[in-house]
Amino acid sequence: MMKQRSKFKHLKELLGTGVLFLFTLISVAQSKSEMIGELMEKYSEYEQFNGSVLVSENGDVIFKKGYGMANMEFDIPNEPDTKHRLGSITKQFTAMLILQLVEEGKLELDKPISNYLPDYEGPAAEEVTIHHLLTHSSGIPSYTSFPGFFENQSRDPYTPGEFVKTFADSTLQFMPGEKFAYNNSGYFLLGHIIEEVSGKSYEKMLEENIFEPVGMNNSGYDHHGNIIKNRAAGYERAGNGYRNAPYLDMSIPYAAGSLYSTVEDLYLWDQALYEEELLSEELKEEMFEAHIKDGDSKYGYGWGLGKMPIGKTADSIQTIAHGGGINGFNTLLIRVPEEKHLIVLLNNTGGTNLGEMASSILNILYGADYDMPKRSAAMELLPVFRNQGVSAGMEKYKALKEDETYALKENEMNMIGYQLLQSGKTEEAIEVFKINVEEFPESGNVYDSLGEAYLEAGQKELAIENYKKSVEIDPGNTNGINILKKLEQE
């Protein structure tokens, strides 16, 4: 016994601080994982996150877990291998295929649409280049902003060639390259160009050029009719509960938003982007170069480039990121290449604030202060406005504003305002939108929503006033611009 203790003592002395350092690293890693788990449990408890999450630090996964239900009807829980629709995260995969074709000499970034789609007719054909499409600087209006689009077109199947005709003859909103205006039409066109140039379907190109080489076996193009194991259903808020999200034919989002994946597969994608298996280093630099300004951030090819603050200080970290939103889902992928950190959040109840969650997770990774979630004031206000009217609703709002356990969020207030509007509670909806204007006066969207409610109430002058304010704050608000033109012509 004495001899064994002596050997152990000698081993401790030999390894010295190395062992202590190793134990410290393990302890820190476990602590970060536990803090992320505690954070996300609270978001789940407050019904502000329902989906799958993965976090990697220095290239290694330190946390992955599912929360809530992938299928509420059958009580099937979300897991790390649950397949979620990605929405606009799809765009980075489309950009990768385009750059691969550039590398093969089949495409040139500075050539116009007409070089690759000879049958494409319209103002953009000779003016808009591949580069413009990749950077949302084409000036082509985004089809998802067309009046009545979701009611009249989104449920019907189209071939890519058929669908581009629905926006090909649109007047350009600005000169190509002049500015950034987020645009689904541009990425739809890129998918069509990929098919025409390669001679293969967009889906086949994804499988052969990205998913198979990277080993992303749980990713693909989401077809409603296919049986896809572990696919999450999409839901949206209905009062204090949920309902199935409206049907969307997946030929519509196409190369702008039709993919599904898992948090685990997106980790493989993140890791592959550090290598040259998919693309040369030179063209990867093109993908992640800040080509055009997007507010306080910049945009590359299929990726947003910006900074995220660390804690309560003036420090920040460079990030490469993209979010997505599609019927019943919202998603976020944030990369920190300098440290090889990754945050993936895939939510299947739509419309929650994933940026807020990601900010807290990033602060945990950097050992900074972070905020725990609060209960939703909007969800408390909805039944009061709906069932008891404006006076009771405003009293409740004043009480919740003084309660530090509740938070009032712009997107949630906007959502309940529309639920009231759609159920015929126009006066109540106006008051909710007015609260949002009071709380978030720098947001163009809150004025747009209030303008719509006033228009529904027949108060044209107030509608015009708020739409003008919305467009003043957000000049890229094509919906507001179009409605103003119509109202001022009447």
N, C-alpha and C positions, 0 to 999 in steps of 0.2 A: 504493500500500500504506500509506504513511504517513497519507494522508488517511482511508482506511477505518478505521485504528486510532484515529485522532482522533475520528471519529464514534462509534465504539463506546465510547471512553472518556467522551465527552460523554453518551451514553445512560445509562451506568452511573451517572454523577454525577446525572443528571436523575431517575432512578428511585430511586436511593439505597437506603435501608433497605427500601423497599417490595418490591424484588426479593428481597432477602435474607429478608424475612418470608415472601414467597410460597414460596421454596425451602424454608424451614424448615417451613411447613405441609405441603407435599408430602412432605417427608422424614418428618415425624411420622406422617402418614396411612399412608405406606408401611410404616413401622416397626410401627404397630399392626396392620396387615393381616398382616404377616409373623409377628408374635407370635401372633396368633390362629391363623394357619395352622400354625405349629409346635405350638401347644397341641393343636389338633384332630387333627393327624397322629399325635401321641403317643396320644391317646385311641383313635384308630382302630387303631393298631399294637397296643395292649393289649386290643383287642376290647371296648372299653367304649363305643364310638360307631359306629353303622352307619346313616348317613342323610344328611340335607341340613341345611346351616346357612347363615344369612344374618345379617349384622350391619350396622346402619346407625348413623352418627354424625351428629348434627345434621341428620337427615333424609336424608342421602346414604349410599348403600350403599358400604361400604368393603371388605366381604368376603362372598363367597358361594361355596359349593363343596359337592360331594357326596363322601361317603366310603363305602367298602365297596360292597355289592351290593344293588340294588333287587330283583334276582331271582337267587338263588344257584344255581338249577338251570341257568340259561342264561348265567351270568356277565355279567349286565347291571348296570352300575354305577349307583349313585345320582348324580344330578346336581341342580343347583338347580331344574330344572323337573320333577323326579320328584314324582309325586302320592302323598302319604301320608295315611292315615287320621288324623284329628285327635283322636278321642276327645272329651274334655270341653271342649276349646277351642271346640267347637260351641256351647256354652252362650252365649257372647257374641253369636253371630249370632242365636240365639233371642231373647235379651234385646233386641237391636236391633229385630227384627220386632215384638215386643210394644210397645215404646216408639213405634214408627211408628204402630201402631194406636191408641195413646193419643193421639198427636198428631192423628190423623184424627178423634178423638172416638168411636171404636168400642169403646174399652176404658177402664175406670177402675181405677187401681191399688189402690184401697181397697175394691173390690167383690169379693164371694165367688165361688168357683168356680161355684156354682149359677146365677148370673146369666148365665153364658155356656155352661154345659153343663147344661141342665135335666134331662137323664137321668142325671146323675152322682149316685149315691146312696152315702151313707156318712157317717161322722162329720165328714169334712172339708168337705162340701158347703156348709154355711152358715157355717162358722167360718174357713176358710182363704181369704185374699185373693190377688190377683195379686201383690201386694207380697211376701207370705209365700213364694209359690212362687219368685219371682225371687231371694230372699235366703236360701234354704235354711233358712227358719225356720218351716216349715209344721207340723212334727211328724208328717207322713206318713212312714211307714217307706220307705226306699229299696228298690225291688224287687231290686236287685242284691245285697242282703244277705240275701234270703230263703233259708232252707236248701234246698239242692238246685237253686237257680235255674239255675246254669250247666249242670248235668247234665240237667235235665228240661225247661227252657223255652227256653234261649238259641238253639237251632238251629231253632226253629219260627217260621214267619211269622205275623204278627198285623196286623190293622188297628189304628189308634190307638184306635178305639172299643172293640174287643175287648180290647185289652191293658189299658186302664185298669181294666177290671172285675176284673183279677187282684189289684189292690191297693186298689180303691175302698172296700171294707168294712173295711179295716185299722183297728185302734184307734190313735188318735193317741198318739205317744210322749211328747208334752208339749204344753202350751198353745201355739197358734200365736203366733209373735212372741216367745216366751219366751227362745229361744236359737238358736244356729246349729248345724245338723247336716246335713252335706253329703248331698244327696238327688237321686238321678236321677229318682225318681218325679215330683218337682215340675216338672222341666224337660220330662219326657214330657208331663205335663198341659198345660204352656204350649204345646207344639207342637199338641196337639189343640184347644186354645182358639183358636190362630191360624187353624187350618183352619175351625173352626165360625163364627168371626166374619167371616173374609174371604171364605168361600165358595170358596177355592182351596186346593190342596194346600200343605203346608209347603214342599215342594221348589220348587213354582212361585213361592211368595212369596219364597223366597231368591233365585231367579234374577232375578225382576223388580225386587225392592226393594233388593237388595244387589249380587249378582255382576255383573249387566249394567251398572248405573250406575258401579260402581267399576272395571270392566274386568277382573274376576277370571275370566278365561276358562278357567282350569285348576282351578277349584273346583266342587264339586257334592255332591250326596247320593250316597253310595257304595252302589250296588246290585251284589251279587255277580254276578248274571247278565249285567251289561252289559260290553261291551268298552270299556275305558277306557285310552287310550294313555298310556304312561309311568306306569302305576300300580305302586307298589311292592307286593311280597308281604310278608306279616307273618310273622315268625319268633320263636321263643323258645329260650332256652338248653336244651340237653339234654346234661348233663355238660359236657364241654369243647367241645362242638360246638353245632349248632343243629338245630331241626326246625320244620316248618311249624306255625304257631299253630293252635289249634282253630278250627273253623268257627263263625261267629256270624252269624245272620240279622240283617241291618242294619235290619229293622223294629223290632228290640228297643231299640237305643240311641236311634234316632229323633232327636228334638229335643234330647236330652241328649248325643248323641255320634256321629252317623252321617255327618258330613261328611268330605270329603277336600279337600286343597289342596296348594299348593307353598309353599316359603319365599318365592318371588318374589311370589305372589299375596297372601300374608299381609303383605308389605311394603306393597302397594297398599292393603290394608285398614287398616293402621296409619296411612298417610298420609291416608286418607279420614276417619279419626276426628278429625283436626285441622280439618276443614272442616265446613260445615253442609249439604252436599249430601244426606246421608242423614237427618239429624236436627237439630232446632233446638239452639242452644247451651243453652237452658234444660233440655231433656230430656237432653242429653248430660251436664250437670252431675248430673242424677238418676242416670244410669248409673254415673258414677264417684264418687258420694257414698258415704261410709262408713256404710252403713245398719245394719250389725250386726257385733258383734265375733266374730272367729274366732281364738281363741287370742291370739297376739301381733299378729295382723293383723286386718283388717276386710274385709267383703265388700260390694260394690256390687250392681249388676245384671249378673250374668254375668262379673264380674271380681273378683279378689282385690286388695286394696290393702294395701301394706306398705312395709317398708324393707329395703334390702340394705346390708350393711356395705361400706365401702371400705377395702381393704387390711387392715392389722393395727391400724388406729386405731379411735377411737370414732366416727368419721364414718360417716354413712350417707346413702343417697339414696332418695327416695320412688319407688316403682315401682307400676305397674299390671300385673298378670300373671295368667296362668292356665295350668295344665298339663292334660294329658290322658293317659289310659291306656286302651287297648282291645286286644283279642287281637292280639298281635304288634307293637304300636306303643306308644311313649310320646313325648309331645310337650311343648314348653314355649314360651310366647311371653311376653316381658318387655318392657314399654314404660317409658321414662323420659321422661314428657311435658315436664318442665322443660327438658331438653336435646334433645328429639326423638331420643333413642337408641332402638334396637330390637334385640333378640336373639331369633332364631327357631331352635329346634332340633327337628327332626323325625327320630325314630329308629325303624327298622323291625325291631328285634330285641327290643323290649319290656324294661321293667324296669331300664334303666340310670339312673345318677344325673345327670340333666340339670341339676339345680340347682347342682351342684358346678361343672360346665362353665360355666354362665352366670355364676356368681360370678367365676370367673377372667377371663372375657371382659369383664365389667363393670369389673374392676380394671384391665385393659389399657386400656380406654377412658378411665379416669380417671388413668392413669399411676401406678397404685399397685402394690405388691407382689402377686404372685399365685402360686398353687401349680400346679406341673406334676403331671400324674397319676402314680400309682404302679401297679404290677402288682397284680392281684387275688389276695389271699390265699385267698379262698373257692374260686376255681377251682383253686388248687393243693391245697387241702384235700379237695375232693370225691373225687377218685380214691383218695386214701389212706384216707379213712373207708370208702368203698364197697368197696375191694378188700382192705384190710389190717386193718380193724376199728378199734375205739375207741382202743386203746392206741397204735397207730401214728399214728392221726389226732391224738391229743392231743400226742404228741411233735412232730409236724410243726407243729402250731399254736404250740407254745412257740418253735420255731425261727423261724417266720415272723414272730412278734411282735417278735423281736429284730432282724429284717432291715428296715432303713429303706427298702428299695426296694419293699416290699409294703405295701398298705393293707388293713385289714379293714373292710368296709362292711356295715351292717345289712341292706340290701335283698338283697345278694348272699348273705350267710350264710342269710338266711331262705329264699331260693330253693333253695340246695343242701340245706338241711334238709328242705324239702318233696320234693325229688327223692329223697332217701334214704328218706323216709317212704313215698312212693308206690311205691318199689321193694322194700318189705318190710324195709328196714334201720331198724327202729324204734329200737333201742338207739343206733345211730349218729346218727340224727336227733335224739334227745333230747340227746345230748352237744353237737351243733352248736347247737341252740336254747339250751342252757345257756350256751354260749360267748357267744351273742348277748345273753343276759340280763346276763351279767357285763360285757360291753363297752358295752352300751347300756341301763342300768338305768332310764332315764327314759322309755323308749319303751313304750307300752301294747301295741304289736303284737308285741314279742318274747315277752311273757308269754302272749299269746293263742296264739301258735304253739307254745310249750312246753306250754301246757295241752292243745292238740289232740294233740300227740305222746304226752303222758301218758295221755290218754283212749284213744288207739289201743292203748297198751300195757296197758290195763285198770287203770291206777293212778288211780282215781277221785278220791281225796282230794287228790293232788298236782295233778290236773287242775283241781279246784274252786279250790284255793289260787291257781293261776296265772291262771285266768280272773278271779277276784276282783281280783287285783292289776292285771290289764289294764284292767278296767272302772273301777277306782279312778283309774288314771292317765288313761284316756280314757273318760269317761262316755258318749260318743257311740258306743261300740263295741256296736252292736246285736247283732252275731253273738255276742259274749261274754255279753251280757245274756240272750239267748234260750237259749243252751246252759246257762248257770247255772240258769235257771228249770227247765229240763228235768232237769238233774242233781239238783237239790235236791228235786224231786218224786218221784224214783225211790226 
